[in-house]
């Protein structure tokens, strides 16, 4: 038997509630349901209890100091589960309230609402603890939300010590059932209470040493972000691996210098394990350099995950396991596209808001969690631009939202200036230091090297000679085609010739043909005819007009008779230029004497 000692008499509705609660408890523990009656006799300690032919002394076995009011008792009874095997559920079973209703509807003591305060508090606590366990909010944010629910929805509110006990109990139970939590990464950077400001004098007077570059000169600074962009298959991942290996060994690479061997975590999501190890084993670097870098560079195989809350926690844990004693120097993410998380709105990498969410709420938070001073390298793809656009501003080629370009401290773009060349050009943009000139690089004998543009032929004389021969061949083919076509009565503008002979006679695409014509016009091998009327053609809409080469003739449609032999041949007329391209300015100038073909000094073939 369980007895309650009342602190005050139970009357009217309180008495009815008390009897109902006694019966409810009896039902759930498989006891006597007649306890619903207020007239059920109570045994007094010290008396003898007779039942079933047995006599027993009534005595108190255990007494507790637990004290609850009637309203709280009603809540506890409502949430009391039936005893396994003997108990029965409540005569009026109720479904658990929906969490959407619990979070917005106040609940009062005494069981006056659709659910009790205990039910509401348990549901709300469980809801917020699940968010914490899934890594969607931090533990502090979860406790703040629980306290907010307690203050706003429980009437009256629970004491904080009781709320804390219940929260801890449910948290331990949830971990026991579902395993360790995935704790959300929160920035460890100190919160700024005041906006930091400095006078001009303070900045001028501060002569303390500048922090050491992670990669010099000012290529990657403490807390900085470097973006490496390039088209697919241009070799950016191969260049990046070589760079990371050199930095991990503390050895300069293409003029980029580390202060010491760096600890690097390379989070790559493109190459599977076996092909990754094959690529690493094919690195054409000295054995002593590989030995110095083998423990400082940690690489992941291809990952099937996003850098969301769960992915960030997994990466942070992997970094801590890889470098338990020393802080990380460089975190490299390759590529952005495969790990991109645009946030709750689900935006893509072309969305500025989604890109800012990824950079600030994912990349920066992860960096601040592992080491606020470490540098970050992001690898990104580029979109297709014309060669002129790439030449004017190569960093416009970065794919996706423009927010990325305004966020990084260093930008690197790897591209091929010439489609038929293996040489790449590495464009460099620095925000934290003086500008660096672009580098011409190539991979020779398995190793990346920087090529001096002034002495290129000293490095690749044989290949350069082949390229020269190919350009000469294209020149001869173009001049020959123009002569042959004119003999058939056809003249062409630059664009029409490029379109007509694209991918014919080994000339390549339209752009390549136009480039070759422009070069030969500058060298004087090709000139122009602005007025085609003498040759039966209308005026050209092209800026330069029709193409003309030395010795060009066109048929007139008539015939000529040789007075000596009487031989009849088709009549023809010489095609003479009217304008030429200035080799200095590129302007279109008039020809002084069309009958004399003049080449610029030193350009006559």
C-alpha positions in Angstrom: 0.0 0.0 0.0 1.1 3.6 -0.7 -0.3 6.2 1.6 -0.3 10.0 1.1 -0.4 12.4 3.9 -2.4 15.5 3.1 -1.2 18.9 4.2 -4.8 20.2 4.2 -8.2 18.6 3.8 -9.4 17.6 0.4 -12.9 18.9 -0.4 -15.3 19.1 -3.3 -13.5 19.0 -6.7 -10.1 18.4 -5.1 -11.5 15.3 -3.3 -12.9 14.0 -6.6 -9.6 14.6 -8.3 -7.7 12.8 -5.5 -9.9 9.8 -5.7 -9.6 9.6 -9.5 -5.8 9.8 -9.2 -5.7 7.0 -6.7 -7.8 4.8 -9.0 -5.5 5.7 -12.0 -2.4 4.6 -10.1 -4.1 1.4 -9.0 -5.0 0.6 -12.6 -1.4 1.2 -13.8 0.2 -0.9 -11.2 -2.4 -3.7 -11.3 -3.9 -2.9 -7.9 -7.4 -2.6 -6.5 -9.4 -0.3 -8.6 -11.8 0.3 -5.7 -9.3 2.9 -4.5 -11.4 5.4 -6.6 -13.8 5.6 -3.6 -13.3 8.2 -0.8 -14.7 5.7 1.7 -12.1 3.0 1.2 -10.7 2.3 4.7 -7.2 3.3 5.6 -5.1 1.0 7.8 -3.6 2.8 10.8 0.0 1.8 11.8 0.0 -0.4 14.9 -3.3 -2.1 14.2 -3.8 -5.7 12.9 -5.0 -6.2 9.4 -7.3 -9.3 8.9 -7.9 -10.6 5.4 -8.2 -14.1 3.9 -7.8 -15.8 7.2 -4.5 -14.1 7.8 -3.6 -11.4 10.4 -0.9 -9.0 9.7 0.5 -6.1 11.7 0.2 -2.8 9.9 3.5 -1.0 9.9 5.4 1.7 8.0 8.1 0.2 5.9 9.5 3.4 4.3 8.7 7.1 4.6 9.9 9.8 2.2 10.0 13.6 2.4 8.8 14.0 -1.2 6.1 16.6 -1.3 4.0 17.6 -4.3 0.9 19.7 -4.8 -2.2 18.2 -6.2 -1.8 19.8 -9.7 1.7 18.4 -10.0 0.5 15.0 -8.8 -2.1 15.0 -11.6 0.7 15.7 -14.2 2.9 12.9 -12.9 0.1 10.4 -12.8 -0.9 11.3 -16.4 2.7 10.6 -17.6 3.1 7.4 -15.4 3.6 4.3 -17.7 1.7 1.1 -16.9 3.7 -1.5 -14.9 5.0 -4.1 -17.3 2.9 -7.3 -17.2 0.4 -6.3 -14.6 -0.6 -2.7 -15.3 -3.1 -1.3 -17.7 -3.2 1.9 -19.6 -5.5 4.7 -18.6 -9.1 4.2 -19.2 -9.0 7.2 -21.4 -5.8 7.0 -23.4 -4.5 10.2 -25.0 -2.2 10.7 -27.9 0.9 12.7 -27.3 0.4 16.4 -28.3 1.9 17.5 -31.6 5.1 19.5 -31.1 3.9 22.3 -33.3 1.0 22.7 -30.9 3.1 22.4 -27.8 5.5 25.1 -28.8 2.8 27.8 -29.3 0.1 27.0 -26.7 0.5 27.8 -23.0 -0.3 25.0 -20.5 -1.6 25.6 -17.0 -1.2 23.5 -13.9 -4.0 21.3 -12.7 -4.6 19.4 -15.9 -6.9 22.1 -17.2 -5.5 21.9 -20.8 -5.3 19.2 -23.4 -2.0 18.2 -22.0 -0.2 18.6 -18.7 2.7 20.9 -17.9 4.9 17.8 -17.6 3.8 16.5 -21.0 4.5 19.9 -22.6 7.8 20.4 -20.9 9.0 16.9 -21.8 7.9 17.3 -25.4 9.6 20.7 -25.8 12.8 19.6 -24.0 12.9 16.5 -26.2 12.4 18.5 -29.4 15.2 20.9 -28.7 17.6 18.2 -27.5 17.0 16.3 -30.8 18.1 19.5 -32.6 21.2 19.6 -30.5 21.9 15.9 -31.0 21.6 16.3 -34.8 24.1 19.2 -34.7 21.5 21.7 -36.0 21.9 24.0 -32.9 24.5 24.2 -30.2 24.1 22.9 -26.6 23.9 26.5 -25.4 21.3 27.4 -28.0 19.3 24.4 -27.0 19.3 25.3 -23.3 18.3 28.8 -24.1 15.4 27.6 -26.2 14.2 25.3 -23.4 14.4 28.1 -20.8 12.4 30.3 -23.2 9.7 27.7 -23.6 9.5 27.3 -19.8 9.1 31.0 -19.3 6.6 31.6 -22.1 4.4 28.5 -22.1 4.4 26.8 -18.6 1.9 28.6 -16.3 3.4 28.8 -13.7 7.0 28.1 -14.9 9.0 25.3 -13.5 12.0 26.2 -11.2 15.2 26.2 -13.2 16.8 23.5 -11.0 13.9 21.2 -11.8 14.0 22.1 -15.5 17.8 21.4 -15.5 17.3 18.0 -13.9 14.6 17.0 -16.4 16.8 18.2 -19.3 19.8 16.3 -18.1 17.7 13.1 -17.6 16.3 13.3 -21.1 19.7 14.1 -22.6 21.3 11.1 -21.0 18.4 8.9 -22.2 18.6 10.3 -25.7 22.4 9.6 -25.9 21.9 6.1 -24.6 19.3 5.4 -27.3 20.9 7.2 -30.2 24.6 7.4 -29.6 27.0 10.3 -29.1 25.7 13.7 -30.3 26.9 15.5 -33.4 27.8 18.8 -31.7 27.5 21.8 -34.0 30.6 23.8 -34.6 30.4 27.3 -33.2 33.1 29.9 -33.9 35.6 30.1 -31.1 36.4 33.7 -32.1 35.7 36.0 -29.3 32.5 37.9 -29.6 33.0 41.6 -30.3 31.0 43.8 -28.0 32.3 47.0 -29.5 33.2 47.8 -33.0 37.1 47.9 -33.2 38.3 51.3 -34.4 41.8 52.8 -34.7 43.0 56.3 -35.1 45.4 57.2 -37.9 48.0 57.9 -35.2 47.6 54.5 -33.6 48.1 52.8 -36.9 51.2 54.9 -37.7 52.7 54.3 -34.3 52.2 50.6 -34.3 55.6 49.3 -35.4 55.2 45.7 -34.1 56.4 42.9 -36.4 54.0 41.7 -39.1 52.7 38.1 -38.6 54.6 35.5 -40.6 53.1 34.5 -43.9 51.8 30.9 -44.1 52.9 31.0 -47.7 55.0 33.9 -48.8 55.2 36.4 -50.2 51.7 37.3 -48.8 50.2 34.5 -50.9 48.4 33.0 -47.9 48.3 35.0 -44.6 47.1 33.9 -41.2 43.3 33.6 -41.3 43.4 34.2 -45.1 41.5 32.6 -47.9 43.1 31.5 -51.2 41.0 30.5 -54.1 42.6 28.4 -56.9 40.5 28.4 -60.1 40.9 26.6 -63.4 39.0 24.8 -66.1 38.4 21.1 -65.9 41.5 19.1 -67.0 43.8 22.1 -66.9 45.9 20.6 -64.2 44.9 22.6 -61.1 44.5 19.5 -58.8 47.9 18.3 -60.0 49.5 21.7 -59.4 47.7 21.9 -56.0 49.1 18.5 -54.9 52.6 19.5 -55.8 52.1 22.8 -54.0 50.8 21.1 -50.8 53.6 18.5 -50.8 56.2 21.3 -51.0 54.6 23.3 -48.3 54.3 20.2 -46.0 58.0 19.7 -46.5 58.9 23.3 -46.0 60.4 23.7 -49.5 59.7 26.6 -51.8 57.6 25.9 -54.9 57.3 28.2 -58.0 58.5 31.1 -55.9 55.9 30.4 -53.1 57.8 30.0 -49.8 56.7 28.5 -46.4 58.4 29.6 -43.2 58.7 25.9 -42.0 57.1 22.5 -42.8 53.3 23.1 -42.6 50.6 20.9 -41.2 48.0 20.5 -44.0 44.6 18.8 -44.1 43.6 18.3 -47.8 39.8 17.7 -47.9 39.4 16.5 -51.5 36.1 15.1 -52.9 36.9 14.1 -56.5 39.5 11.3 -56.6 38.7 7.8 -55.3 41.3 6.1 -53.0 43.1 3.9 -55.4 43.5 6.6 -58.1 44.5 9.0 -55.4 47.3 6.8 -54.2 48.3 6.2 -57.8 48.6 9.9 -58.3 50.5 10.4 -55.1 53.0 7.7 -56.1 53.5 9.3 -59.5 54.7 12.6 -58.0 58.0 13.4 -59.6 59.6 14.9 -56.5 62.9 14.1 -54.8 62.7 11.3 -52.2 64.0 13.5 -49.4 61.2 16.0 -50.1 58.5 13.3 -50.0 60.0 12.0 -46.7 59.8 15.4 -45.1 56.2 15.8 -46.1 54.7 12.3 -45.5 53.4 13.0 -42.0 52.5 16.6 -42.4 50.0 16.2 -45.3 46.7 14.5 -44.5 44.5 13.7 -47.5 40.9 12.3 -47.8 39.7 10.1 -50.6 36.6 11.0 -52.5 33.9 11.9 -50.1 30.1 11.5 -50.4 29.1 14.3 -48.1 28.4 18.1 -47.9 30.1 20.5 -45.7 27.0 21.1 -43.7 26.6 20.9 -39.9 27.2 17.2 -39.9 30.0 17.3 -42.4 31.8 20.1 -40.6 31.7 18.2 -37.3 33.1 15.1 -39.0 35.9 17.2 -40.7 36.8 18.9 -37.4 37.0 15.6 -35.6 39.2 14.2 -38.3 41.5 17.2 -38.1 41.8 16.9 -34.3 42.6 13.2 -34.7 45.3 14.0 -37.4 47.0 16.8 -35.5 46.2 16.3 -31.8 49.1 18.2 -30.4 49.8 21.0 -32.9 47.4 23.5 -34.6 46.5 23.1 -38.3 48.3 25.5 -40.7 46.3 25.0 -43.9 42.8 23.6 -44.6 42.3 22.8 -48.3 38.9 22.1 -49.8 38.8 20.6 -53.3 36.5 21.4 -55.0 33.8 23.8 -53.7 31.1 22.3 -55.9 31.3 18.8 -54.5 31.0 19.9 -50.9 28.9 23.1 -51.2 26.1 23.7 -48.7 23.9 26.6 -49.5 22.1 26.7 -46.2 18.4 26.4 -45.2 17.2 28.0 -48.5 19.1 25.4 -50.5 20.6 27.9 -52.9 23.3 26.8 -55.3 26.8 28.2 -55.9 25.4 30.8 -58.3 23.4 32.3 -55.5 25.2 35.1 -53.7 23.4 34.6 -50.4 24.0 30.8 -50.6 27.7 31.4 -51.3 28.1 33.8 -48.4 26.4 31.3 -46.1 28.8 28.6 -47.2 31.8 30.9 -46.7 30.8 32.5 -43.4 28.7 29.7 -41.7 30.6 26.7 -43.0 34.2 27.5 -44.0 34.9 30.3 -41.5 33.2 28.5 -38.7 35.2 25.3 -39.4 38.4 27.3 -39.6 37.7 29.2 -36.4 36.9 25.9 -34.7 40.2 24.1 -35.6 42.5 27.2 -35.6 41.4 30.8 -36.3 44.9 31.6 -37.7 45.1 28.8 -40.2 44.9 29.5 -43.9 42.2 28.1 -46.1 42.6 27.1 -49.8 39.4 26.6 -51.9 39.6 25.0 -55.3 37.0 26.1 -57.8 36.1 25.6 -61.4 36.0 28.4 -64.0 33.5 29.2 -66.7 34.3 29.5 -70.4 35.4 33.0 -71.4 37.0 34.3 -74.6 40.7 34.7 -74.7 40.3 38.5 -74.7 38.1 38.4 -71.6 40.6 36.2 -69.8 43.4 38.5 -70.8 41.5 41.6 -69.6 40.4 40.1 -66.2 41.1 36.4 -65.7 39.3 36.3 -62.3 36.0 37.0 -64.0 36.2 33.3 -65.1 35.5 32.0 -61.5 32.3 30.1 -61.6 29.3 30.9 -59.5 28.4 33.9 -57.4 30.4 37.1 -57.5 30.4 37.1 -53.7 33.4 34.6 -53.8 35.7 37.1 -55.4 34.9 39.8 -52.9 35.7 37.4 -50.0 39.1 35.9 -50.7 42.4 37.4 -49.8 44.3 35.7 -52.7 43.2 34.5 -56.1 45.0 32.1 -58.4 43.8 31.3 -61.9 45.4 28.5 -64.0 44.7 28.6 -67.7 46.2 27.8 -71.1 47.0 30.9 -73.2 47.3 28.6 -76.3 45.1 25.6 -76.9 47.9 23.7 -78.7 50.5 24.4 -76.0 51.0 22.5 -72.7 52.2 25.7 -71.0 49.8 27.2 -68.4 49.7 30.7 -67.1 49.1 31.2 -63.4 47.4 34.6 -62.7 47.9 36.0 -59.2 45.7 38.5 -57.3 46.7 39.6 -53.8 44.7 41.6 -51.3 47.2 41.5 -48.4 50.3 42.4 -50.3 51.9 44.0 -53.4 50.9 42.6 -56.8 52.8 39.6 -58.1 53.4 39.1 -61.9 51.7 36.2 -63.5 53.8 33.0 -63.9 54.3 30.9 -67.0 54.4 27.3 -65.7 54.6 23.8 -67.3 55.1 20.2 -66.2 58.3 18.8 -67.5 59.5 15.3 -66.7 56.8 15.0 -64.0 57.7 18.2 -62.2 56.2 21.7 -62.3 58.6 24.4 -63.3 58.4 28.1 -63.9 59.3 29.2 -67.4 61.0 32.6 -68.0 59.1 34.2 -70.8 62.2 36.0 -72.0 64.1 32.8 -72.5 61.4 30.4 -73.3 63.3 28.8 -76.2 66.1 27.8 -73.9 63.7 25.5 -72.1 61.7 24.1 -75.1 63.6 24.8 -78.2 62.5 21.7 -80.1 58.8 22.1 -79.2 59.0 25.8 -80.1 60.5 25.0 -83.5 57.6 22.7 -84.2 55.1 25.4 -83.2 56.9 27.9 -85.5 56.7 25.4 -88.4 53.0 24.9 -87.8 52.4 28.6 -87.9 54.3 28.9 -91.1 52.3 26.1 -92.6 49.1 27.8 -91.7 50.3 31.0 -93.2 51.2 29.3 -96.5 47.9 27.5 -96.6 45.9 30.7 -96.0 47.8 32.6 -98.7 47.5 29.7 -101.2 43.8 29.4 -100.6 43.2 33.1 -101.1 45.1 32.9 -104.4 43.2 29.8 -105.6 39.8 31.2 -104.6 40.5 34.5 -106.3 41.4 32.6 -109.5 37.9 31.1 -109.3 36.3 34.5 -108.9 35.8 34.6 -105.1 37.0 37.1 -102.6 36.5 36.9 -98.8 36.3 39.1 -95.8 38.2 37.9 -92.7 35.1 36.4 -91.0 33.7 34.8 -94.1 37.1 33.2 -94.9 37.4 31.9 -91.3 33.9 30.4 -91.4 34.3 28.9 -94.9 37.5 27.1 -94.1 37.0 26.2 -90.5 38.6 22.8 -89.8 39.7 22.5 -93.4 43.3 22.1 -94.6 44.4 21.8 -91.0 43.7 25.4 -90.2 41.7 24.7 -87.0 38.8 26.7 -85.7 37.5 30.2 -86.7 39.3 32.0 -83.9 42.6 30.3 -84.9 42.2 31.3 -88.5 41.3 34.9 -87.6 44.4 35.1 -85.4 46.6 33.9 -88.2 45.1 36.4 -90.7 45.6 39.2 -88.2 49.2 38.3 -87.8 49.9 38.1 -91.5 48.1 41.4 -92.0 50.4 43.0 -89.5 53.4 41.4 -91.2 52.2 42.8 -94.6 51.5 39.4 -96.3 47.8 40.2 -96.4 46.3 43.6 -97.4 42.7 44.7 -98.1 40.3 45.9 -100.7 37.7 48.3 -99.5 35.8 48.7 -102.8 35.0 45.5 -104.6 33.1 47.2 -107.5 36.0 46.8 -110.0 35.8 43.1 -109.5 32.1 42.7 -109.7 31.5 42.8 -105.9 29.5 45.2 -103.8 31.0 47.3 -100.9 32.0 45.2 -97.9 30.4 45.7 -94.5 33.6 44.5 -92.9 35.9 47.2 -91.3 38.9 45.9 -93.3 37.1 44.8 -96.5 38.1 42.0 -98.8 41.4 40.0 -98.3 44.2 40.5 -100.9 47.6 38.8 -101.3 50.5 39.5 -103.6 50.0 38.2 -107.1 46.3 37.8 -106.8 44.2 37.7 -110.1 40.5 37.3 -110.9 38.9 36.1 -114.2 36.9 38.8 -116.1 34.7 36.3 -118.0 36.3 37.1 -121.4 39.1 35.5 -123.4 42.5 36.6 -124.6 44.4 35.5 -127.8 48.1 35.2 -127.9 49.2 37.1 -131.0 52.3 34.9 -131.5 50.8 31.5 -131.0 47.1 32.2 -131.4 46.4 30.4 -128.0 43.1 31.4 -126.4 43.1 31.7 -122.6 40.6 33.1 -120.1 41.0 36.8 -119.5 42.0 37.9 -116.0 42.7 41.1 -114.1 45.1 41.8 -111.3 43.6 42.3 -107.9 45.3 45.3 -106.2 45.0 46.4 -102.6 43.6 49.7 -101.5 44.4 49.6 -97.8 46.8 47.9 -95.4 47.1 47.4 -91.6 49.6 49.6 -89.8 52.1 47.3 -88.0 52.5 50.0 -85.2 48.9 51.0 -84.5 46.7 48.4 -86.2 44.8 51.2 -88.0 43.6 50.8 -91.6 45.7 53.0 -93.9 45.5 53.7 -97.6 48.1 52.1 -100.0 50.2 54.7 -101.7 51.0 52.7 -104.8 48.8 49.6 -105.3 51.2 48.2 -108.0 54.1 48.0 -105.6 53.7 45.4 -102.8 55.4 46.9 -99.7 56.3 44.8 -96.6 57.2 46.3 -93.2 60.9 46.4 -92.5 62.3 43.0 -91.8 59.0 41.1 -92.6 59.5 40.2 -96.3 59.3 36.4 -96.6 
